[in-house]
Amino acid sequence: MQTRAGGVQPPEQSALRVITTHRDLNGALLSPRIAAVELLNMLRPTFAVSVFITFIAHALHHHPAGNG
């Protein structure tokens, strides 16, 4: 809501700006609920992959030679 009201100015090509300013074929903005869901859809895969990267980093730290 703050992005649409002008209180937050994200970079022009950021997902936040693109999704909150997207207009449909009739020129209407996405509803706040749909915009929120689309932003979460952008974040979910990043978070999911970060969990596995964290586990890999932990394993490499504790087993640097790869001996199990």
Buried (B, 14 or more C-beta within 10 A) or exposed (E): EEBEEEEEEBEEEEBBBBBBBEEEEEEEBBEEEEBBEBBEEEEEEEEEEEEEEEEEEEEEEEEEEEEE
